[in-house]
Amino acid sequence: MSQITDWVEIRRNKFKLLFIFGIIAVLMITGISCLLTPKEGFILTVDNKRLAVVENEAIVIDAIDELKAQKSQETGFVYKEVTNKVKVEMVKGLKDEPVGKEEIIKILALKLDWVVQATALTINGSPKMNVATLEQAEEILNKLKEEFTVDTEDKELLALNFEEEVTLTSADVKVEELVDLALAVTLILNGTDKIETYKVKKGDTLWDIAYANNMTVNELKEANLDLKKDVLSIGQELKLVKTEPMVHVVADVQLTKEENIPFNTKYISDSDLWRGQSSVKEAGKSGKQRVTYKIVEKNGVEIDREILEKQVLEEPKTKVVYQGTKVMVASRGGGGDGQLAWPLRGRITSGYGWRRLGYHTGMDIDGVTGDPIFAAGSGTVISAGWAGNYGYCIDIDHGDGLLTRYAHLSKMDVKISQKVSRGDLIGRVGNTGRSTGSHLHFEVRINGVHNNPIKYLD
């Protein structure tokens, strides 16, 4: 009996163990099955690029809102929305654990592009740039005006405006489209490149064209890459690159200043003076006046000036000059054709032609140092200065190949290129150069060939 009982007990224990092992096996299989079954979750993507596993869409929305508030507080800009494609999608088979909101904020701060509320600066209806705030835009306009504000003591600012129509409007733009204050002022002042063309004329050179247009030759060549050589052709068109400011600041200013009043000159004929001589009898003196102007300046350059008021403080004094009218009319009876007048009164000390010291190319007329010498005919002074053995010497071109020379002068009263008339005072007798005493050496040349002066004197 005891053996049977023992056997039954053993069988019962075996069944218990088998049952326990069965339960454990079922539990293990169920656990493994759970582990092998894919989990569902949410993926955050920006512009189709996977960034992180998140709990749900709501946490991402909260993270974006908090990031927007942070950026608005840090920069002072009004952040409105993102331009990226942000998605939260449910997917299966996730193994990573979802990240928290703070980590999402850090991730998104590096990836999102924002639209902010800005102020657009528009010139003559054309948008030019965007700045962060209305206050910043107004500061830019004030700085532009300050660039050309008149701050001198003698000028009073009456008005300061822009020539163009400048408006400020609200606009939603990307952050990268914003321009800071300093750059905005620089861009507006320097303006844009304005292409102009120049047509080459006869005698033009690259240097002349560049200088006339405030450019260097290299800048001119850079603007015309097809210009291989320095050789230009008439009618050729060259590009000129010039900067054109976006706006022009027009200032109306009032200026009051004292100015000189120029004196007039009164000429009185004097028969005691030789023609060509003059004598100041009364010196002139400038007057004084106080003048008030209204001046218009554009970008600091004066473009108009109007007299508002004028007050004479001191009248000018007229200068009185006596002008000589006396001419030498006495004839020497030389038997000439009368084409030329005698330049000096006096005896002939040496005639034209051969003499002991060689061939004499002119005639010498005796005189005292300081005696007046007159133009033998009307013409143009082509030489007036030191001429070696001739001393101080004057040459007058009378046209048609006729030239007269006056040498050994002590003083010259004319200058090169000066027009003179027959009988005008041109110089004084002297003893300069290779000379043995005070006299005038007078020559007549026809087409460069010396001729006897006596043949041409009346």
C-alpha positions as CSV (number, residue, x, y, z in Angstrom):
1,M,0.0,0.0,0.0
2,S,2.7,2.4,0.8
3,Q,4.4,1.7,-2.5
4,I,1.2,2.4,-4.4
5,T,0.8,5.6,-2.5
6,D,4.3,6.6,-3.2
7,W,3.9,6.0,-6.9
8,V,0.7,8.0,-7.0
9,E,2.5,10.9,-5.2
10,I,5.4,10.8,-7.6
11,R,3.0,10.9,-10.6
12,R,1.1,13.8,-9.1
13,N,4.3,15.7,-8.5
14,K,5.3,15.1,-12.1
15,F,2.1,16.5,-13.3
16,K,2.6,19.6,-11.2
17,L,6.1,20.1,-12.5
18,L,4.9,19.6,-16.1
19,F,2.1,22.1,-15.5
20,I,4.5,24.7,-14.0
21,F,6.9,24.2,-16.9
22,G,4.1,24.6,-19.3
23,I,3.0,27.9,-17.8
24,I,6.6,29.2,-17.8
25,A,7.0,28.1,-21.4
26,V,3.8,30.0,-22.4
27,L,4.9,33.1,-20.5
28,M,8.4,33.0,-22.2
29,I,6.9,32.5,-25.6
30,T,4.4,35.4,-25.0
31,G,7.3,37.7,-23.8
32,I,9.4,36.9,-26.7
33,S,6.5,37.4,-29.0
34,C,5.9,40.8,-27.4
35,L,9.5,41.8,-27.8
36,L,9.6,40.7,-31.4
37,T,6.3,42.6,-32.3
38,P,7.3,46.1,-33.8
39,K,6.5,49.2,-31.7
40,E,4.5,52.2,-33.0
41,G,5.8,55.8,-32.5
42,F,6.3,59.3,-34.0
43,I,9.1,60.7,-36.2
44,L,9.9,64.4,-36.5
45,T,11.1,65.5,-39.9
46,V,12.1,68.9,-41.3
47,D,12.2,69.2,-45.1
48,N,11.9,65.4,-45.3
49,K,14.9,64.9,-43.2
50,R,14.5,62.7,-40.1
51,L,15.6,64.5,-36.9
52,A,14.2,62.7,-33.8
53,V,11.7,60.3,-32.3
54,V,9.0,62.2,-30.4
55,E,6.0,61.3,-28.2
56,N,3.4,63.0,-30.4
57,E,2.7,66.0,-32.6
58,A,1.5,68.2,-29.7
59,I,5.0,68.2,-28.1
60,V,6.5,69.4,-31.3
61,I,4.0,72.2,-31.7
62,D,4.7,73.3,-28.1
63,A,8.5,73.2,-28.8
64,I,8.1,75.4,-31.9
65,D,5.9,77.9,-30.0
66,E,8.5,78.1,-27.2
67,L,11.4,78.5,-29.7
68,K,9.4,81.3,-31.4
69,A,9.0,83.1,-28.0
70,Q,12.7,82.7,-27.2
71,K,13.9,84.1,-30.5
72,S,11.5,87.1,-30.3
73,Q,12.7,87.9,-26.8
74,E,16.4,87.5,-27.7
75,T,16.4,89.5,-30.9
76,G,13.5,92.0,-30.5
77,F,12.1,90.8,-33.9
78,V,8.6,89.5,-34.2
79,Y,9.0,85.9,-35.3
80,K,5.8,84.7,-37.0
81,E,6.2,81.3,-38.8
82,V,8.7,78.9,-40.2
83,T,9.3,78.4,-43.9
84,N,10.4,74.7,-43.6
85,K,8.2,71.7,-44.1
86,V,7.8,70.3,-40.6
87,K,6.1,66.9,-40.2
88,V,5.3,64.5,-37.3
89,E,4.4,61.0,-38.7
90,M,3.4,57.8,-37.0
91,V,5.6,54.8,-38.0
92,K,6.2,51.2,-36.8
93,G,9.3,49.4,-35.9
94,L,10.8,52.1,-33.7
95,K,13.6,51.1,-31.4
96,D,14.7,54.5,-30.1
97,E,13.1,56.2,-27.1
98,P,11.3,59.6,-27.8
99,V,13.3,62.7,-26.8
100,G,11.9,65.4,-24.5
101,K,10.7,68.9,-25.4
102,E,13.9,70.7,-24.4
103,E,15.9,68.4,-26.7
104,I,13.4,69.1,-29.5
105,I,13.8,72.8,-29.1
106,K,17.6,72.5,-29.4
107,I,17.3,70.4,-32.5
108,L,14.8,72.8,-34.2
109,A,16.8,75.9,-33.3
110,L,19.5,74.7,-35.7
111,K,17.2,73.6,-38.5
112,L,14.3,76.1,-38.8
113,D,14.1,79.1,-41.1
114,W,11.8,81.8,-39.9
115,V,9.6,84.6,-41.3
116,V,9.7,87.7,-39.2
117,Q,7.6,90.9,-39.2
118,A,9.8,93.6,-40.7
119,T,9.7,97.1,-42.2
120,A,10.2,97.5,-46.0
121,L,11.9,100.6,-47.3
122,T,10.4,101.6,-50.7
123,I,11.8,104.3,-53.0
124,N,9.6,105.7,-55.7
125,G,7.4,102.7,-55.4
126,S,10.2,100.2,-55.7
127,P,11.1,98.0,-52.6
128,K,14.8,98.3,-51.9
129,M,15.5,96.6,-48.6
130,N,14.0,95.2,-45.3
131,V,15.0,96.1,-41.8
132,A,13.9,94.7,-38.5
133,T,11.7,97.4,-37.1
134,L,10.0,100.7,-38.0
135,E,12.2,102.5,-35.4
136,Q,15.3,101.1,-37.2
137,A,14.0,102.3,-40.6
138,E,13.4,105.8,-39.3
139,E,16.9,105.9,-37.8
140,I,18.3,104.9,-41.2
141,L,16.5,107.8,-42.8
142,N,17.7,110.2,-40.1
143,K,21.3,109.1,-40.6
144,L,21.0,109.7,-44.4
145,K,19.9,113.2,-43.7
146,E,22.7,113.7,-41.1
147,E,25.2,112.9,-43.8
148,F,24.3,116.2,-45.6
149,T,23.0,118.3,-42.7
150,V,24.6,121.8,-42.7
151,D,26.2,122.5,-39.4
152,T,28.4,125.6,-40.2
153,E,27.9,128.8,-38.2
154,D,27.2,130.9,-41.3
155,K,24.5,128.6,-42.7
156,E,21.0,128.1,-41.4
157,L,19.1,125.0,-42.4
158,L,15.6,125.9,-43.7
159,A,14.4,122.5,-44.9
160,L,15.7,119.0,-45.4
161,N,13.9,116.4,-47.6
162,F,14.4,113.5,-49.9
163,E,14.1,114.2,-53.6
164,E,12.5,110.8,-54.1
165,E,9.3,109.4,-52.5
166,V,10.4,107.3,-49.6
167,T,7.9,105.1,-47.8
168,L,8.0,102.6,-44.9
169,T,5.6,99.7,-44.9
170,S,5.2,96.5,-42.9
171,A,6.3,93.2,-44.5
172,D,6.8,89.6,-43.6
173,V,10.2,88.4,-44.8
174,K,12.8,85.7,-44.2
175,V,15.4,86.5,-41.5
176,E,18.2,86.3,-44.0
177,E,16.6,89.1,-46.0
178,L,17.0,91.6,-43.2
179,V,19.7,94.3,-43.6
180,D,21.3,95.9,-40.5
181,L,21.4,99.7,-40.0
182,A,25.1,100.4,-41.0
183,L,24.9,98.3,-44.2
184,A,21.6,99.9,-45.2
185,V,23.0,103.4,-44.9
186,T,26.1,102.4,-47.0
187,L,24.0,100.7,-49.7
188,I,21.7,103.7,-50.0
189,L,24.5,106.2,-50.2
190,N,26.7,104.3,-52.6
191,G,23.7,103.3,-54.6
192,T,23.7,101.0,-57.6
193,D,25.9,100.8,-60.7
194,K,24.5,102.9,-63.5
195,I,25.8,102.0,-66.9
196,E,26.4,104.9,-69.3
197,T,28.1,104.9,-72.7
198,Y,30.5,107.4,-74.3
199,K,31.1,107.8,-78.0
200,V,34.7,108.4,-78.9
201,K,35.5,111.7,-80.7
202,K,38.5,112.8,-82.7
203,G,41.5,113.3,-80.5
204,D,40.2,111.3,-77.5
205,T,42.5,109.1,-75.5
206,L,41.7,106.6,-72.8
207,W,43.2,108.9,-70.2
208,D,41.1,111.9,-71.3
209,I,37.9,109.9,-71.2
210,A,38.7,108.3,-67.9
211,Y,39.7,111.7,-66.3
212,A,36.6,113.4,-67.6
213,N,34.4,110.7,-66.0
214,N,36.2,110.5,-62.6
215,M,37.6,107.1,-63.5
216,T,41.0,105.5,-63.8
217,V,42.2,104.0,-67.1
218,N,42.2,100.6,-65.5
219,E,38.5,101.1,-64.3
220,L,37.6,102.1,-67.9
221,K,39.3,99.0,-69.3
222,E,37.6,96.8,-66.7
223,A,34.2,98.2,-67.8
224,N,35.2,97.4,-71.5
225,L,36.7,93.9,-71.5
226,D,36.6,93.9,-75.3
227,L,39.0,96.8,-75.3
228,K,42.2,94.9,-76.2
229,K,44.5,97.8,-77.0
230,D,44.8,101.5,-76.1
231,V,43.9,102.4,-79.7
232,L,40.4,104.0,-80.1
233,S,38.4,104.6,-83.2
234,I,36.0,107.5,-83.8
235,G,32.4,106.6,-83.1
236,Q,33.4,103.7,-80.8
237,E,31.2,103.3,-77.8
238,L,32.7,102.7,-74.4
239,K,30.8,101.7,-71.3
240,L,31.1,103.9,-68.2
241,V,30.3,102.5,-64.8
242,K,29.0,105.1,-62.4
243,T,27.5,104.8,-58.9
244,E,24.0,106.3,-58.5
245,P,22.8,106.9,-54.9
246,M,19.3,105.4,-54.2
247,V,18.2,108.7,-52.7
248,H,19.1,112.4,-52.9
249,V,18.9,114.6,-49.8
250,V,17.8,118.1,-50.8
251,A,18.7,120.8,-48.3
252,D,17.5,124.4,-48.4
253,V,19.9,126.6,-46.5
254,Q,20.2,130.3,-45.9
255,L,23.7,131.9,-46.0
256,T,24.6,135.5,-45.0
257,K,28.1,136.7,-45.7
258,E,30.1,139.8,-46.5
259,E,31.5,140.2,-50.0
260,N,33.6,142.6,-51.9
261,I,32.0,144.8,-54.5
262,P,34.4,145.0,-57.5
263,F,35.4,148.5,-58.6
264,N,34.8,149.8,-62.1
265,T,37.6,151.2,-64.2
266,K,37.2,154.5,-66.1
267,Y,39.6,155.1,-69.0
268,I,40.4,158.7,-70.1
269,S,42.4,159.5,-73.3
270,D,45.6,161.4,-72.8
271,S,47.4,162.9,-75.8
272,D,50.6,163.4,-73.7
273,L,51.1,159.6,-73.5
274,W,52.1,157.4,-76.3
275,R,49.6,155.0,-77.7
276,G,50.0,151.8,-75.7
277,Q,51.1,153.7,-72.6
278,S,48.8,154.0,-69.6
279,S,48.9,155.7,-66.2
280,V,46.8,155.1,-63.1
281,K,45.7,158.5,-61.8
282,E,43.3,157.2,-59.1
283,A,43.5,153.7,-57.6
284,G,40.4,151.7,-57.4
285,K,39.0,150.3,-54.2
286,S,36.6,147.4,-53.7
287,G,33.4,148.1,-51.7
288,K,31.7,145.8,-49.2
289,Q,28.2,144.4,-49.1
290,R,26.2,141.9,-46.9
291,V,24.4,139.4,-49.0
292,T,21.8,136.8,-47.9
293,Y,21.4,133.8,-50.2
294,K,19.0,130.9,-50.3
295,I,21.0,127.9,-51.4
296,V,19.7,124.5,-52.6
297,E,22.1,121.6,-52.1
298,K,21.6,118.0,-53.4
299,N,23.7,115.4,-51.5
300,G,26.0,118.2,-50.3
301,V,26.5,119.8,-53.8
302,E,25.1,123.2,-54.5
303,I,22.7,123.2,-57.4
304,D,21.0,126.6,-57.1
305,R,21.6,130.0,-55.4
306,E,19.2,132.9,-55.1
307,I,19.8,136.3,-53.6
308,L,17.3,137.1,-50.9
309,E,18.7,140.4,-49.6
310,K,21.6,142.7,-50.4
311,Q,22.9,145.6,-48.2
312,V,25.8,147.8,-49.3
313,L,28.2,148.5,-46.4
314,E,30.8,150.5,-48.4
315,E,30.6,151.8,-51.9
316,P,33.5,150.9,-54.3
317,K,35.8,153.6,-55.6
318,T,36.3,153.8,-59.4
319,K,39.8,153.3,-60.8
320,V,40.8,156.1,-63.2
321,V,43.3,155.2,-65.9
322,Y,44.8,157.6,-68.5
323,Q,45.5,156.0,-71.8
324,G,47.9,157.4,-74.4
325,T,46.7,158.5,-77.8
326,K,49.9,160.1,-79.1
327,V,51.4,158.4,-82.2
328,M,54.6,159.0,-84.1
329,V,53.5,160.5,-87.5
330,A,56.7,162.2,-88.6
331,S,58.1,160.6,-91.8
332,R,61.8,159.9,-92.2
333,G,61.6,160.2,-95.9
334,G,63.2,156.9,-96.5
335,G,61.6,156.3,-99.8
336,G,59.8,153.2,-98.7
337,D,56.3,152.0,-99.7
338,G,54.8,153.1,-96.4
339,Q,53.8,149.6,-95.3
340,L,55.5,150.1,-91.9
341,A,55.9,153.0,-89.6
342,W,59.1,154.1,-88.0
343,P,59.4,152.3,-84.6
344,L,61.7,155.0,-83.1
345,R,62.7,158.6,-83.8
346,G,66.4,158.9,-84.1
347,R,69.3,158.9,-86.6
348,I,70.4,155.7,-88.3
349,T,73.8,154.8,-86.8
350,S,74.2,151.6,-88.9
351,G,72.4,150.7,-92.0
352,Y,71.4,147.3,-93.6
353,G,74.0,145.3,-95.5
354,W,77.8,144.7,-95.4
355,R,79.9,146.6,-92.9
356,R,83.4,146.1,-91.4
357,L,82.3,143.6,-88.9
358,G,80.2,141.5,-91.3
359,Y,76.7,141.5,-92.8
360,H,74.2,143.6,-90.9
361,T,70.8,142.0,-91.0
362,G,68.9,145.1,-89.9
363,M,69.3,148.8,-89.2
364,D,70.3,150.5,-85.9
365,I,68.4,153.6,-84.8
366,D,70.0,155.8,-82.1
367,G,68.2,156.4,-78.9
368,V,68.4,156.9,-75.2
369,T,67.7,154.1,-72.8
370,G,64.0,154.2,-71.9
371,D,62.9,155.9,-75.1
372,P,59.5,154.4,-76.3
373,I,59.5,151.9,-79.2
374,F,56.4,151.4,-81.2
375,A,55.0,148.6,-83.3
376,A,55.8,149.2,-87.0
377,G,52.5,147.6,-88.0
378,S,49.6,145.7,-86.7
379,G,50.1,142.0,-85.8
380,T,50.7,139.4,-83.2
381,V,53.6,139.2,-80.8
382,I,55.2,135.7,-81.4
383,S,58.3,136.2,-79.3
384,A,59.1,138.4,-76.3
385,G,62.1,137.6,-74.2
386,W,65.9,137.1,-74.0
387,A,67.4,136.1,-77.4
388,G,71.2,135.8,-76.9
389,N,73.2,138.5,-78.8
390,Y,69.9,140.3,-79.5
391,G,69.4,140.9,-75.7
392,Y,65.7,141.5,-74.9
393,C,63.9,141.1,-78.2
394,I,60.4,141.3,-79.6
395,D,59.2,139.6,-82.8
396,I,55.8,140.7,-84.4
397,D,54.1,138.6,-87.1
398,H,52.2,140.9,-89.4
399,G,50.8,138.2,-91.7
400,D,51.6,137.3,-95.3
401,G,55.1,136.3,-94.3
402,L,56.1,139.7,-92.9
403,L,57.9,139.8,-89.6
404,T,59.6,142.7,-87.7
405,R,62.2,142.3,-84.9
406,Y,63.1,144.9,-82.2
407,A,66.3,144.1,-80.3
408,H,68.6,145.3,-77.4
409,L,65.6,146.5,-75.4
410,S,65.7,147.6,-71.8
411,K,62.1,146.8,-71.2
412,M,59.3,144.9,-72.9
413,D,55.6,146.1,-72.6
414,V,54.0,143.2,-74.5
415,K,53.6,139.5,-74.1
416,I,53.6,136.5,-76.4
417,S,50.3,136.1,-78.3
418,Q,49.3,139.7,-77.6
419,K,47.6,141.6,-80.5
420,V,49.1,145.0,-81.2
421,S,48.2,147.8,-83.6
422,R,50.5,150.0,-85.7
423,G,51.9,152.7,-83.4
424,D,51.3,150.8,-80.1
425,L,54.0,151.1,-77.4
426,I,55.8,147.7,-77.2
427,G,59.0,148.4,-75.4
428,R,61.9,150.7,-74.5
429,V,65.3,151.4,-76.0
430,G,68.2,149.6,-74.2
431,N,71.7,148.3,-74.4
432,T,71.2,144.5,-73.7
433,G,72.8,141.6,-75.5
434,R,75.8,142.2,-77.8
435,S,75.5,146.0,-78.1
436,T,77.9,149.0,-78.0
437,G,75.5,151.6,-76.8
438,S,71.8,152.4,-76.4
439,H,70.0,151.9,-79.7
440,L,67.3,149.9,-81.4
441,H,68.3,147.1,-83.8
442,F,65.3,146.8,-86.2
443,E,64.8,144.0,-88.7
444,V,62.3,143.2,-91.5
445,R,62.0,139.6,-92.7
446,I,59.9,138.3,-95.6
447,N,59.2,134.6,-95.4
448,G,62.2,134.3,-93.1
449,V,64.6,136.2,-95.4
450,H,66.1,139.5,-94.2
451,N,65.3,142.6,-96.2
452,N,66.4,146.2,-96.0
453,P,63.9,147.8,-93.5
454,I,64.2,151.2,-95.3
455,K,62.2,149.8,-98.2
456,Y,59.2,149.3,-96.0
457,L,59.2,152.4,-93.9
458,D,57.2,155.5,-94.8
